[in-house]
């Protein structure tokens, strides 16, 4: 009853509100209709969009399904230098001749549902859509083997929605016109496996020198993993990465039931390096340079190495053919190297643009060989000092080139930092420390700058250590090292007013449809112009008179730095690496030399000497016939005279040879005037006396000596050329065997032995009596006298006409004039037997510091 009652009650309520029920039904209907309209609109819009995208889709051309389109490479002057095509290294293998093991390895890693889908893998597309929604379009692909055949044959490699739609459309058409075996055969013969090898058959011969039916599981898995990134997974260059990729393929084969766990474990135990038996190939022209071109193509979004061989690209590079050929010629000159195993890597770049002009990848470089200019990551030694030490000090602390740095015993974490000559100087200027490549001042500079600032400065120059920097990095003790390519780019920024351009070999890429990609990197203001110039000015001294003199090219304004690294602990002689990096306003270059492995028999015996010689040859050739201006000092830099060994201005008494000129950031400068040198007093009371008995002159003087003072004496006779007498630490000397009738002039100068400072001279002169010049005295009585038996005695000589030259104390020696001594009467005893002269001179005016000589 209750239920019936309630039911009747509800029915009554419904009867009372019929309009409300109708309104609800109407609203639902309208919402459904609106959603349907929205869906239809989106569907129509999507359909129209898809058809618009399909407009211009190429036809399925059977010829294009077989052969790739060659690419052309051009030099800096847009002259064609090479044509590259996979056709030059391709052998066809039918699907019947391709073992099931090889097919399964490829399907497991590339498209496991290949034999089930219709050209598109819907499940895979769903996963890719989610990934692209989370991380952005292009973050993950969903391409099937069928789609990859289409992409390699007909379409450009760009990652756009339009290209993806066209790819999907053509993939479905391809599935409708060809069998699964035919499509897989196309893929296995078209795909690129690295080292110029197209197709699985060619790849087997390239890496193992085997036929397809001879391949093991481990070898088949290795080949199947290469197409994703052929250059990166190249087992001859990156065996660790290749082995990791091979194991990924093996794991996929287990997952999808192609092999069991036991087979997988057995295959994984084999080292990739032990599997390889690479086939020797003839080198192509400019091989080392094209190596880097390939790497840069791979870095362009949407492109890979295989696009060079099969996409019909026009690749415009920065290559200078003349510089490249000269670099290769230099590295082939056996007379320059100690033995055949000694290696070298060279990179030459344009200082202003970062465009790579030449690459020397090694001696006797062959196709696919290790490229020492690009791949080699070696410790840079002292070549890093401008980048991690002195550059940051100028940039962040505004140090001058005359900054005084401690050069004393330095121990860090129990390890002593040593200079190359195993000595210390107490303190040394930054210029001298860099010029002579002292380690202790460099580490002290790094510690004062701070590791974070140093790392930031280096990163702006393209050198980015991932780990935290330790003091050992200040002198090149890197954990992973850097390449000549990186170092050349970093040094170029010093010669380009602090503007860094990433070194690059590719200017632009032109696709068959006319689309272009500009590959020129954006410039980076890596440092202030004052930092670049001040480092350059110091590095010029390295080449002019420091450790880098062997790299110097006559009449070419250039700067540079050497670098060497210590051998392993068990080797007590030689070095491991020899570097030289340098630059002009036109070009910059970096050279590495050394062995693959340093041993007791194989080590660098000449430090950086060979690297300097290579640099000189490469730089002189590149600069021949080109105007190379000197580095221009910016307005932010001033030149100031300093007293050597101090950060102060010279005093008026600083010797000329103790005055140096250093660079300061404008707005900074030396504080105060040096008090090292005070005026050194001249000798006083200088007198010269003649001793008739010994026929000698005694020269004596007084001096208030303080410290280690000696006296330099010069003498001239009768106005002739002055000669030096032995110096003395006493206050008198004796001059023997003098000539009668001659006038002797003397000058005595006090010298401070500790500072080499000299006083004003004191002067004196004396005339030696000559008996032949004496005159007879006339008789007083003119009357005749009676003759006597006694002989007539000569009268004493008169002194009225005898002159002595004395300095006039009143003129202080300003004009060097002397006055005559007053005539003496016959009875005078003063100075009658010992004639002497004393001259005091006025102190000379402080010397004017010499101007700094212009360097060549």
Order of alpha helices (4+ residues) and beta strands (2+ residues): alpha-alpha-beta-beta-alpha-alpha-alpha-alpha-alpha-alpha-alpha-alpha-alpha-alpha-alpha-alpha-beta-alpha-beta-beta-alpha-beta-beta-beta-beta-alpha-alpha-alpha-alpha-beta-beta-beta-beta-alpha-beta-beta-beta-alpha-beta-beta-beta-beta-beta-beta-beta-beta-beta-beta-beta-beta
